[in-house]
Amino acid sequence: MRAIVRDQVQAVPDITALRDRLERMQGRRMDAPVLPTHPAFSSLLPGGGLRSGSAYALARSASLLLALMARPSQDGAWCGVIGMPELGAEAAEKYGLDLDRLVFIPDPGPRWLAVTATITEVLPVVAVRPPAVSAAARGGAETTRLAARLRDRGSVLLVQGAWPQAEAVIDVADPRWAGLGQGHGYLAGRELTVSVSSRRSPHPRRARMMLPAADGSIELLGAPAERLVPRERETFPVRAVG
């Protein structure tokens, strides 16, 4: 019994040292708090929410972006949207964002990365769409400084597009609209698959959901499942689905 206890006591410093090393390698704390998001995403995202001090790479879907931001906004977090001039207040309000705590910067200009870094110092949740010709997805000094600033401030960055060292990649696929019949009618809701790939889980997870449902809400259809074949990390397909 003493030998077992001694081994356990000796293992504590080793575990602590290993954890510190992993955190330095990943550039983030493994026990960082998370911001709750809609329950439909909680079983897909690492930690069940948006991890403070982290960046997420998203498909170019306005519905997905607003759905992820809605719960933090409702809980009182200020949110910022950068480089998305077509995203209006009406759409944000439809998904439940608090417009009194929402900042729009439609055109940040060529120094969009510096603008994003500045905004993350004062807002806990920031969404940005990098320019199509941006090289930020390949990394660099400014991107590294932004990552350090996120960790220091505990902000969450949601990027529509590829992003280096992303906490997770959130993609959408196979959209199917409901509401049309015999060539007439109104679009009432959209069903699609949301998948999340991350370095924290061995396999990507995906779920079918209504985003949005006919009443504007988000509805999970069935239980989330793991994909048997992990996605390639080097490529990130971006689909304009809404």
Buried (B, 14 or more C-beta within 10 A) or exposed (E): EEEEEEEEEEEEEEEEEEEEEEBEEBBBBEEBEBBBBBEBBBEBBBBBBBBBBBBBBBBBBBBBBBBBBBBBBBEEBBBBBBBBEEBBEEBBEBBBBBEEBBEBBEEBEEEBBBBBBBBBEEBBBBBBBBBEEBEBBEEEEBBEEBBEBBBEBBBBBBBBBBBBBBBBBBBBEEBEEBEEEEEEEEEBBBBBBBBBBBEEBEBBBBBBBBBBBBEEBBBBEEEBEEEEEEBEEEEBEBBEBB
